[in-house]
């Protein structure tokens, strides 16, 4: 017997007009953490759906612990010990943790002639799993009351109730703070040490080098390479993913910074923001760093009138402004690109054109009649400018890759010709090639004197793209760094500092 937990050989999966997987091979060893990476559209999701029984392969074989298997569906995969945890959890918000864990597989007992649910047995079994994961959440807590990290833990516990021997994690850290990521990594390593085999899917290459034992790269539905993590590097993985070397991840152009565009003084908003003071200049890329919950998104929403400030003042080009809603902000040239493109940034079942022109319907209409030719002209111009990969602007956004969906979201903002563009996590969930393209677009926008506020959880992105960086903590600005002072360690130390008012001077 080998130590192979899962082996896929020459897997082919096609859809009408599309070859999603071509002669794909992959092996997961017992008790290892094996990363899979590739660009959006490389075939990662299709491959995992074959592994979990959602799709049946057209040809090729799947071996589970050296025995060939044919998966009849997701439940069959669960029963054979394969579980997957998606980035978006599949828990029922109004149900308790215990009810979610045993949904459809409740333990029962006999009381005379009656068969009733055995809550005691379920709670005891659940408690044993929680203890192994070092979790202390009450079993009767409703899912809606949990944070994202706790929901991820519940999903892992649910997988263990199936006695899963293979666990697939799909972008599990996308919504977690660094502290929560560290806790999750500790649990994942503990599961590996107990013999659980783990497939780890992530666009964050730093996580792969921190956590994983081996990494497999796929491109265009084909196997490209497998490396021992300790024997490879980021440049090699990126070259494997995109099929070429990428010499510059952060193409920051040299720009002559202009006059002050935005000045914010003593801004406050309920319990969210306190005494926020900063400025931004024309052509400047101004970064905002900080841990999740530090107030970065809340600041963006306050600047744009979604949550009007209660204290302080704001000026644009020397003129004092006070926005009570987002329309007023847009009228003054402030435009916001949300961090959650799927929920707030784009309407997935609408076309590229309709998404791009949606905020300017009045501008493209006369006496209530929409000028379709003008709309197509705007949409086509933005598609060419942003390099959106689609046959035409009537193409549905849901059929685009994550990187191209993000470009549509940014296009919608740029079509308004803003003075100040606020980008909240603009490269979250997109692959390295799409990231490089978005970074190029950001750099070009700054070169045209557009002022950009860039909010990101990735310090290398901020350091590579920004002219200055403010660090937020607990709703305040805790530090400020000029480009010549940039240091990942120093910025992180300010974000993690115990005193909220601790400052790093320019």
C-alpha positions in Angstrom: 0.0 0.0 0.0 1.2 3.5 -0.9 0.6 6.6 1.2 -1.7 8.0 -1.5 -5.0 9.4 -0.1 -6.4 10.7 -3.4 -5.1 10.1 -7.0 -6.6 11.5 -10.1 -5.3 10.2 -13.5 -6.0 11.7 -16.9 -9.2 13.4 -15.9 -11.2 15.0 -18.8 -14.3 17.1 -18.2 -16.0 19.0 -21.0 -19.0 21.3 -21.3 -20.7 22.4 -24.5 -18.0 24.1 -26.5 -15.5 24.2 -23.6 -12.8 21.7 -22.4 -12.6 22.5 -18.7 -10.1 19.8 -17.7 -7.8 18.0 -20.1 -5.8 15.0 -19.0 -5.6 16.3 -15.5 -3.6 14.4 -13.0 -3.1 15.1 -9.3 -2.1 13.2 -6.2 -2.7 14.0 -2.5 -0.7 12.0 0.1 -2.0 10.9 3.4 -1.4 13.5 6.1 -0.1 16.4 3.9 -1.3 19.9 3.1 -1.3 20.2 -0.7 -2.0 23.6 -2.3 -3.6 24.0 -5.7 -3.1 27.3 -7.4 -3.8 28.8 -10.8 -5.4 31.8 -12.4 -9.1 32.4 -12.3 -10.6 30.1 -15.0 -7.6 27.6 -14.7 -10.0 24.8 -13.7 -9.5 24.6 -10.0 -13.3 24.8 -9.2 -14.1 22.2 -11.9 -11.4 19.9 -10.6 -12.8 20.1 -7.0 -16.3 19.5 -8.2 -15.1 16.3 -9.9 -13.4 15.3 -6.6 -16.5 16.0 -4.6 -18.9 14.3 -6.9 -20.7 17.4 -8.2 -19.5 16.6 -11.7 -18.8 13.2 -13.2 -15.6 13.1 -15.3 -15.9 12.2 -19.0 -12.9 10.0 -18.7 -10.0 9.3 -16.4 -9.9 7.6 -13.0 -10.2 8.5 -9.3 -8.4 6.4 -6.7 -9.2 6.8 -3.0 -6.6 5.3 -0.8 -5.5 3.1 -3.7 -9.0 1.9 -4.5 -10.7 3.1 -7.7 -14.0 4.8 -7.0 -16.8 6.3 -9.0 -18.6 9.1 -7.1 -22.3 9.1 -7.5 -22.7 12.6 -6.1 -21.7 14.9 -3.2 -23.3 12.8 -0.6 -21.4 9.7 -1.9 -18.2 11.7 -1.6 -19.1 12.8 2.0 -19.7 9.2 2.9 -16.4 8.2 1.4 -14.6 10.8 3.6 -14.2 13.8 1.2 -15.5 17.2 2.5 -15.1 20.6 1.0 -15.4 24.0 2.7 -16.1 26.9 0.4 -15.1 30.5 0.9 -18.8 31.3 1.4 -20.1 29.0 4.2 -23.2 26.9 3.6 -24.5 27.0 7.1 -28.1 27.8 8.0 -28.0 31.2 9.9 -31.2 30.7 12.0 -30.2 27.2 13.2 -27.8 26.4 16.1 -24.4 25.0 15.6 -25.5 21.6 16.8 -28.5 21.5 14.4 -26.2 22.5 11.5 -23.6 19.8 12.3 -26.1 17.0 12.3 -28.6 18.3 9.7 -30.0 15.3 7.8 -28.0 12.8 10.0 -29.5 13.5 13.4 -28.9 10.9 16.2 -32.0 9.4 17.6 -33.1 7.3 20.6 -36.1 5.3 21.6 -38.3 6.3 24.5 -40.9 3.5 24.7 -42.5 3.3 21.3 -41.4 6.8 20.3 -38.2 7.7 18.3 -36.9 11.1 19.3 -33.8 13.2 18.7 -30.9 12.4 21.0 -29.6 15.9 21.7 -27.4 14.6 24.5 -25.6 12.1 22.2 -25.2 14.8 19.5 -23.9 17.3 22.0 -21.4 14.8 23.4 -20.1 13.9 20.0 -19.9 17.5 19.0 -18.1 18.5 22.2 -15.4 15.9 21.5 -14.8 17.3 18.0 -14.8 20.9 19.4 -12.2 19.9 22.0 -9.9 18.4 19.4 -10.2 21.8 17.5 -9.8 23.8 20.7 -13.2 25.4 20.1 -15.3 26.8 23.0 -18.5 28.0 21.3 -21.8 26.9 23.0 -23.6 24.2 21.1 -26.9 26.1 21.1 -25.4 29.3 19.7 -27.1 30.3 16.4 -24.9 30.6 13.3 -26.0 34.2 12.7 -24.3 35.3 15.9 -20.9 33.9 14.9 -18.0 35.7 13.2 -16.6 34.5 9.9 -13.7 32.7 11.5 -16.0 30.9 13.9 -18.2 29.9 10.9 -15.1 28.4 9.2 -14.4 26.4 12.4 -18.0 25.1 12.5 -17.6 24.0 8.8 -14.4 22.1 9.7 -16.2 20.5 12.7 -19.1 19.6 10.4 -16.7 17.9 8.0 -15.2 15.9 11.0 -18.7 14.7 11.9 -18.6 12.9 8.6 -15.2 11.5 9.7 -13.7 13.1 6.7 -10.2 11.9 5.8 -9.8 14.4 3.0 -10.6 18.0 3.6 -10.7 20.6 0.8 -10.4 24.3 1.8 -11.3 26.8 -0.9 -10.0 30.3 -0.2 -10.7 29.9 3.6 -8.9 33.1 4.7 -10.4 35.6 2.4 -12.6 37.2 5.1 -10.4 36.5 8.2 -8.1 38.8 10.3 -4.5 37.9 10.6 -5.1 36.6 14.1 -7.9 34.4 12.9 -5.7 33.2 10.0 -3.0 32.1 12.5 -5.6 30.3 14.5 -7.0 28.5 11.4 -3.5 27.5 10.3 -2.8 26.0 13.7 -6.0 23.9 13.4 -5.1 22.8 9.9 -1.7 21.7 11.0 -3.2 19.8 13.9 -5.6 18.0 11.5 -2.6 17.1 9.2 -0.7 15.7 12.2 -3.7 13.4 12.9 -3.5 12.0 9.4 -6.2 14.2 7.7 -5.2 15.0 4.1 -5.9 18.6 3.1 -6.2 20.3 -0.3 -5.6 24.1 0.2 -6.8 26.4 -2.6 -5.6 30.0 -2.4 -4.5 33.0 -4.5 -2.4 34.2 -1.6 1.0 32.7 -2.4 2.4 33.8 1.0 0.0 31.5 2.7 1.1 28.5 0.6 4.7 29.0 1.6 3.7 29.4 5.3 1.4 26.4 5.5 1.7 23.8 2.8 3.9 20.8 2.1 3.5 20.6 -1.7 1.9 22.8 -4.3 0.4 21.9 -7.7 -0.1 24.5 -10.4 -2.8 24.1 -13.1 -3.3 26.3 -16.2 -6.1 26.1 -18.8 -7.5 22.9 -17.3 -4.1 21.1 -17.5 -1.6 20.0 -14.9 1.5 22.1 -15.1 3.8 21.3 -12.2 4.0 20.0 -8.6 6.7 21.3 -6.3 7.8 20.7 -2.7 7.1 24.1 -1.2 10.5 24.4 0.5 12.2 23.8 -2.9 10.4 26.4 -5.0 9.7 30.2 -4.8 7.0 32.7 -5.7 8.6 33.6 -9.1 8.5 30.0 -10.2 4.9 29.5 -9.2 3.8 32.7 -10.9 5.7 31.7 -14.1 4.0 28.3 -14.0 0.5 29.9 -13.5 0.7 32.5 -16.2 3.0 30.7 -18.6 5.7 33.4 -18.6 7.9 35.3 -16.2 6.4 38.3 -14.5 9.2 40.8 -13.6 7.1 43.4 -12.0 4.1 42.6 -9.7 3.6 46.3 -8.8 4.1 48.6 -11.9 4.2 51.9 -10.0 4.8 54.8 -12.3 6.7 57.8 -11.3 4.1 60.6 -11.0 4.5 64.3 -10.1 2.1 64.7 -7.1 -0.1 67.7 -7.5 -2.0 70.0 -5.2 -4.1 68.9 -2.3 -7.5 67.5 -3.5 -9.0 66.2 -0.3 -8.6 67.4 3.3 -10.2 65.6 6.2 -10.1 67.0 9.7 -11.3 65.5 13.0 -13.8 63.2 11.3 -16.0 61.1 13.5 -18.9 58.7 12.9 -20.7 57.2 15.9 -18.6 54.5 17.5 -16.9 53.6 14.1 -14.5 56.5 13.6 -12.7 58.9 15.9 -10.8 62.1 15.1 -9.7 61.1 11.6 -7.4 63.7 10.0 -5.5 63.2 6.7 -5.2 64.7 3.2 -4.8 63.4 -0.3 -3.2 65.1 -3.4 -3.8 64.9 -7.1 -2.1 61.9 -8.7 -1.4 60.4 -5.4 -2.1 56.8 -4.5 -2.8 56.9 -0.8 -2.9 53.6 1.0 -4.9 52.6 4.1 -3.5 49.6 6.1 -4.9 47.9 9.2 -6.4 44.7 10.4 -10.0 43.7 9.6 -12.3 45.8 11.8 -9.8 48.7 12.1 -12.2 51.1 10.4 -10.8 51.3 6.8 -14.1 50.4 5.0 -16.1 52.5 7.5 -13.9 55.5 6.6 -14.5 55.0 2.9 -18.3 54.7 3.5 -18.3 57.9 5.6 -16.3 59.8 3.0 -18.8 58.9 0.3 -21.9 59.7 2.3 -23.2 56.2 3.0 -22.8 56.9 6.7 -22.7 60.7 7.2 -20.1 61.9 9.8 -21.3 63.3 13.1 -18.1 65.4 13.7 -15.3 67.0 11.8 -15.1 68.6 8.3 -14.0 67.7 4.8 -12.9 69.9 1.9 -12.5 69.1 -1.8 -10.2 71.5 -3.7 -10.6 73.9 -0.8 -14.4 73.8 -0.8 -16.1 72.5 2.3 -18.5 69.6 1.6 -20.9 67.5 3.7 -22.4 64.5 2.0 -25.7 63.1 3.3 -25.8 60.3 0.6 -23.6 58.7 -2.1 -25.3 60.7 -4.9 -24.0 63.9 -3.4 -20.5 62.4 -3.2 -20.6 61.3 -6.8 -21.7 64.8 -7.9 -18.5 66.1 -6.3 -16.3 63.5 -7.9 -15.9 60.9 -5.1 -16.6 57.4 -6.3 -16.3 54.1 -4.3 -15.5 50.6 -5.5 -16.7 48.1 -2.9 -14.7 45.2 -1.5 -17.6 42.8 -2.1 -18.1 43.0 -5.9 -20.5 40.0 -6.0 -22.9 41.6 -3.5 -22.5 45.3 -4.1 -20.1 45.9 -7.0 -21.8 44.3 -10.0 -25.1 42.6 -10.9 -23.9 39.3 -12.1 -26.8 38.3 -14.3 -26.7 41.7 -16.2 -24.4 42.5 -19.1 -21.1 44.3 -19.0 -22.6 47.3 -20.7 -25.6 47.5 -18.3 -23.3 47.3 -15.3 -21.0 50.0 -16.5 -23.6 52.6 -17.5 -26.0 51.9 -14.6 -24.9 54.9 -12.4 -25.2 57.4 -15.3 -28.7 56.6 -16.8 -29.8 60.2 -16.5 -26.6 61.4 -18.3 -27.3 59.0 -21.2 -31.0 59.9 -21.5 -32.9 62.9 -23.0 -36.5 63.6 -22.0 -36.6 60.1 -20.4 -35.4 58.3 -23.5 -32.1 56.4 -23.1 -29.5 56.9 -25.8 -28.4 53.3 -26.5 -25.7 54.3 -28.9 -24.1 56.5 -26.2 -24.3 53.7 -23.7 -22.5 51.3 -26.0 -19.9 53.9 -26.7 -19.2 54.4 -23.0 -19.1 50.6 -22.4 -16.9 49.8 -25.4 -14.5 52.5 -24.4 -14.2 51.2 -20.9 -13.9 47.6 -22.0 -10.9 48.6 -24.3 -9.4 50.8 -21.6 -9.6 48.2 -18.9 -8.8 45.2 -21.1 -11.9 43.3 -20.1 -11.7 39.9 -21.8 -15.2 39.3 -23.3 -16.5 38.9 -26.9 -18.6 42.1 -26.5 -20.2 44.3 -23.8 -23.5 42.3 -24.0 -21.7 39.4 -22.3 -23.1 38.5 -18.9 -20.8 39.4 -16.0 -21.5 36.1 -14.3 -19.6 34.4 -17.1 -16.4 36.4 -16.6 -13.5 35.4 -14.5 -13.1 37.0 -11.1 -10.4 39.4 -12.4 -12.6 40.6 -15.3 -15.6 41.0 -12.9 -13.4 43.3 -10.8 -12.5 45.3 -13.9 -16.2 45.8 -14.7 -16.7 47.1 -11.1 -13.8 49.5 -11.6 -15.0 50.5 -15.1 -18.4 51.4 -13.7 -16.6 53.9 -11.3 -14.2 55.3 -13.9 -16.9 55.9 -16.4 -18.1 58.6 -14.0 -14.8 60.5 -14.5 -14.1 60.9 -10.8 -11.7 63.2 -9.1 -11.1 60.8 -6.2 -11.5 57.0 -6.6 -11.7 54.8 -3.4 -10.7 51.2 -4.1 -11.5 48.8 -1.3 -9.6 45.5 -1.6 -9.5 45.8 -5.5 -7.5 42.6 -6.0 -9.2 40.3 -3.4 -10.0 36.9 -4.9 -8.2 37.5 -8.2 -5.2 35.6 -9.6 -1.7 37.0 -9.9 -2.0 37.9 -13.6 -5.3 39.8 -13.0 -3.7 41.5 -10.0 -0.8 42.7 -12.2 -3.3 44.1 -14.7 -5.3 45.9 -12.1 -2.1 47.3 -10.6 -1.1 48.6 -14.0 -4.6 50.2 -14.4 -4.3 51.9 -11.0 -0.8 53.2 -11.9 -2.1 54.6 -15.2 -5.0 56.3 -13.4 -2.7 58.0 -11.0 -0.5 59.2 -13.9 -3.6 61.0 -15.3 -3.8 63.0 -12.1 -6.7 60.9 -10.6 -6.4 60.7 -6.8 -6.7 57.2 -5.5 -7.3 55.9 -2.0 -6.3 52.2 -1.9 -7.5 50.0 0.9 -5.9 46.6 1.1 -5.1 43.8 3.6 -2.0 42.9 1.6 0.9 44.9 2.8 3.1 44.1 -0.2 0.4 45.6 -2.5 0.3 48.8 -0.5 4.1 49.1 -0.3 4.4 48.4 -4.0 1.7 50.8 -5.2 1.3 53.7 -2.8 3.0 57.0 -2.3 2.0 57.2 1.4 0.3 54.8 3.8 -1.9 55.5 6.8 -2.4 52.8 9.3 -5.7 52.4 11.0 -6.6 50.8 14.3 -9.8 50.8 16.3 -11.4 53.5 14.2 -8.4 55.9 14.5 -5.3 56.7 12.4 -2.5 55.1 14.4 0.4 55.9 12.1 1.6 57.4 8.8 4.5 56.4 6.5 6.0 58.1 3.5 7.3 55.9 0.6 10.9 56.1 1.7 9.9 54.9 5.2 7.9 51.8 3.9 8.6 48.7 6.0 6.3 45.8 6.2 7.4 45.0 9.8 7.0 48.6 10.9 3.6 49.0 9.4 2.4 45.7 10.9 3.8 46.7 14.3 1.7 49.9 14.3 -1.4 48.0 13.3 -0.9 45.5 16.1 0.2 48.0 18.7 -1.6 47.7 22.0 -2.1 51.5 22.4 -4.6 52.7 19.9 -3.1 56.2 19.8 0.5 55.0 19.1 1.9 56.9 16.1 4.6 56.6 13.6 5.6 60.1 12.4 6.5 61.0 8.9 
